[in-house]
Amino acid sequence: MSHEATTRPLAIEESDYDWGDSITSTNYNYFYVPSIPEWAYSEFDGLLYEGTQYNWNEVDYRLSVDYNSVPEPSFVGFVMGLLLLSLVLFKKK
């Protein structure tokens, strides 16, 4: 029909580099980016992300840091509630 918009496939430009796995979106609302290819370490000085430059040492450090888990507020509230209940029951005796 003439009133319907027609779409054409996007032109896929072939890159000089092999990126390996493609960038995809997962079912968990996270954005998956494949690992940094080995050739990038030798050809570039680092990454530029949102206007900030990171050298490879910073990138490797940031990707390897294990962050401590933070207790959920609901769990903390539950524990504090149990402590308060035990205090009230102890004072009532």
TAGI-V356433 format. One record per run of one state. SS is the DSSP state (H for helix, E for strand, - for the rest). FROM is the first residue (numbers start at 1). LEN is the number of residues. If there is no record, write none. Layout:
ss=(SS	SS)
from=(FROM	FROM)
len=(LEN	LEN)
//
This chain:
ss=(-	E	-	E	-	H	-	E	-	E	H	-	H	-)
from=(1	24	26	31	33	38	44	46	50	52	56	65	73	93)
len=(23	2	5	2	5	6	2	4	2	4	9	8	20	1)
//
